[in-house]
Amino acid sequence: MTTYFVTRHPGAVDWAATEGLIVDIQAAHLDPQIIQAGDTVIGTLPIHLAAQVCARGGRYLHLSMEIPEEARGRELTVADLRQFGARLEAYQVIPASTD
């Protein structure tokens, strides 16, 4: 079982380290085809990729926070992530039928 942290943001990588998260692979992008049952993926994936992770038997932990409008579009520091309430939230994502 492998734990992936998917982010391209240095502040998020630093935050994970200060939180003591054990990560096997940190990557800027994820190919969901590599996920195996029992793997964990941490990040802020687009919903369709999170659904693919779950469909393959992976666990998805979303890096959630409340980012105010004035802080959007810039790199966040560890202090910023803490201030904005960074936390991991587990999601089971299942596509709904469009019929």
Secondary structure, DSSP 8 states (H G I E B T S, - for coil): --EEEE---HHHHHHHHHTT---SEEESS--GGG--TT-EEEE---HHHHHHHHHTT-EEEEEE----GGGTTS---HHHHHHTT-EEEEE--------
